[in-house]
Amino acid sequence: MSSISQDLADQSVDGYSQPYAAPQSDAEYHPYRAISKAAVTSLAIGLLSFSALVFPELLILPSLGAVLGVIAIRNLRRYPEELTGRIPAMLGLVLCSLLLVGGSALHAAIYATEVPDGYERISYNSLKSAPGKPDFPPGEALALDGKKVFLKGYIHPSVDGMGAIKKFVLVPDLGTCCFGGQPPLTHMIEVSVKSHDVVEYSQRKRRLAGVLHVDRQLKPISGLNGVYYQLDAEHVK
């Protein structure tokens, strides 16, 4: 009988039929922990946020990334056994915070110093006709006739040639700049470069300063219906 019991025991060992042995301590447990999605997203947004140093409109990116970094760190503290990703969370939070502060300071400094002396900053809101009104220069625009102004915009793709250009149409938004077409009449300015600045067509925003002329009659222009506004640009960047 004893030999039979011994044979059964040997078979159990050979067949890996050993009974379950409980871990001796908690250190033997290795629970699965998911990486925090907020942490990874915060870091990814932080890397994309370098573009905010060029385009102030994108400062929303580091703002969002910093918020996600804070959320990730909070969740990691609340659920240490379920989540991992402290390093990407910290990197994302620090990177987004630095880019948010640095980008905001950079664009604030540019805004404060970009207008040349003697010029008045204006926007296309001063030139556009009101919704539902005829596409004609409003009173605010007519008052700017002959004034030295500073404004920003994009070169319309109707420009003739891809090298250095001395005349082009300026439009207010990137959509019109990229896709062309006929913008509203009060959304266009015919620019004549009077300085020695070298201007080439691109889709980046331009900063211009010069003398604005406002016509009450539409001036014909090649490829478009015409313009009411002309700018003799003395500074182009």
JOLIN-V776449 format. One line per field, one symbol per residue. ss: DSSP state (~ for helix, > for strand, _ for the rest). psi: psi as a letter, one per 20 degrees, with the letter a starting at -180 (. if undefined). burial: + if it has 16 or more other ideal C-beta (glycine too) atoms within 10 Angstrom, else -. A space follows every 10 residues. Layout:
ss = ???
psi = ???
burial = ???
This chain:
ss = _~~~~~~~~~ ~~~~______ _____~~~__ ___>>_~~~~ ~~~~~~~~~~ ~~~__~~~~~ ~~~~~~~~~~ ~~~~~~~~__ __>>_~~~~~ ~~~~~~~~~~ ~~~~~~~~~~ ~~~______> >__~~~____ ________~~ ~~_____>>> >>>>>_____ ___>__>>>> >__~~~~~~_ ____~~~>>> >>>______> _____>>>>> >>>>>>>>>> >__>>>>>>> >>>>>>_
psi = ghhghhghgg hhghjlkqqp pqqhrhhipm qppqpphhgg hggghghhih iihgohhjih ghgghgghgg gghghhhhmh ihqrkhghgg ggggghgghg gggggghggg hiiioqpiqp prrihihqqq piqqmqprhh ghiipjqorp rqaqpqjjqo qjbpqiprpp rhqhghggib aorqhjjqpp pooiajpopq prjqpqpqpa pppoqiqppq qpirhrqhpq pnpipp.
burial = ---------- ---------- ---------- -----+-+++ +++-++--+- -+---+-++- ++++++-+++ +++-++---- --+++--+++ +++-+++-++ --+--++--- ---++---+- -+-+-++++- ------++-- +--+---+++ +++++++++- ----+--+++ ++---++--- --+-++++++ +-+-----+- +---++-+++ ++++------ ---+--++++ +-++++-
